[in-house]
């Protein structure tokens, strides 16, 4: 039996090691998410409940290349490929979705978002819903993450888009959605983000008399990637893929680690990051590998509570489409994005080879990078490129 260690025991040891009585001033770190993080967790007030996923094992998705057919069981398709068998095919092109040839031994999942020009494209949505796909419509939040939205904002906007769709097409559409998230480099926060969404979506589904699990597709972020020392992007995206798998995503996809001059080799290397993680660590087979961590459980529920509150604010002011039209969503993301970019400029957010080792000269201002009226992807490193 191990001796039980109390919080006081831990504090006394840390005071001795840090040579200060005020250890929390040293150990407490600020974050832009408004999340309270303690340096020590001995328990949690929350029930350690397993958060299931839809797929038995996380799909490892490759952008289609014919030389990967033997190595990949799931492909991202941008054009029709008719000879594939026993594959899971993620359709990312709405024109392709309209005329793709369906094979009985494949399963098809749409990654097409039907929110266009600040409206729901009901004709496109109805066409997609008529297809014999496993999942028919995507709720895409990757633009918001890459534009600088906070985790709370990403979660609330995903819920708000789903709610708007349910109001137009009925509650049954909730079982036909894919939620598409970009995973950034804040490792434990990103694990908590995916877990929090499982709680939030289940709560939303219960409002419609269901008890649903969200289908979650995650991809690596573009926001923290840089042109300089592109190999560093491989390390960044490996951590992001790991967070996505540990959090219990149903499918993961790695964007090309090369920001510019990508090629078939760089695409293949990016895909094989997933293969190494899955086959050598086996983290893709668990529903909720983070379950049992007091720290992750605490921040999961903080994100869920904050996002539900913001979701209700969006709903009370007309829902997703109305807030998008009014510019409130763009302004909200803009304020978060410039705060984040200022932290990059100040070195509080570190990018190796950009603002640290070496520190490059700034070439663009925050004002040049961002626009309060436009939601657009911006990489942190663009300030220095």
Secondary structure, 3 states (H helix, E strand, C coil): CCCCCCHHHHHHHHHHHHCCCCHHHHHCCCCCCCCCCCCCCCCCCCCCCCCCCCCCCCEEEEECCHHHCCCCCEEEECCCCCCCCCCEEEECCHHHHHHCCCCCCCEEEECCECEECCEECHHHHHHHHCCCCCECEEEECHHHHHHCCCHHHHHHHHHHHHHHHHHHHCHHHHHHEEEEEEECCCHHHHHHHHHHHHHHHHHHHHHCCCCCCCEEEEEECCCCCCCCCCHHHHHHHHHHHHHHHHHCCCEEECCCCCCCCCCHHHHHHHHHHHHHHHHHHCCCCCCCCCCCCHHHHHHHHHHHHHHHHHHHHHHHCCCHHHHHHHCHHHHHHHHHHHHHHHHHHHCCCCCECCEECCECCCCCCHHHHCCCCCCCCCCHHHHHC
